[in-house]
Amino acid sequence: MTEPTRYSTSPVDLPLRLEPEPMPVEGCPGCTELAAVRDRARAGGDMTTVSDCNVLLRRHPEGHR
């Protein structure tokens, strides 16, 4: 039986994305609620929920078009 080849690969360099947070659409209750949940989550240190709200806000405007 032969030994497997053992070698290190260089790390993958991923770009840092610093996009602004999505803004709620004025007059939309769904956007307003997502922004409020995001603000409360940030105040409580729950950055996972902040990120989830940002994703939902980015996808939500599809219903406004």
C-alpha positions, -999 to +999 in steps of 0.1 A: +000+000+000+013+035-008+013+065+014-010+093+004+006+125-008+006+150+020+010+187+012-004+220+022-024+241-001-023+279+001-053+295+017-082+308-003-083+346-003-119+358-003-127+395-008-142+415+020-177+427+011-186+459+028-220+466+012-243+491+030-273+475+048-305+475+028-330+502+037-367+495+042-391+507+014-411+536+028-447+528+035-442+490+035-452+474+068-431+442+060-399+463+054-406+484+085-410+453+107-378+436+094-359+468+100-373+470+136-364+434+143-329+441+129-325+471+152-336+451+183-313+423+174-283+446+170-291+462+203-290+428+219-258+417+202-276+391+180-256+396+148-270+363+133-305+378+133-292+411+120-277+392+090-309+372+085-329+405+084-305+420+059-309+390+036-347+392+039-348+429+033-326+424+002-350+398-012-382+416-001-381+444-026-389+419-053-425+423-042-424+461-047-415+460-084 
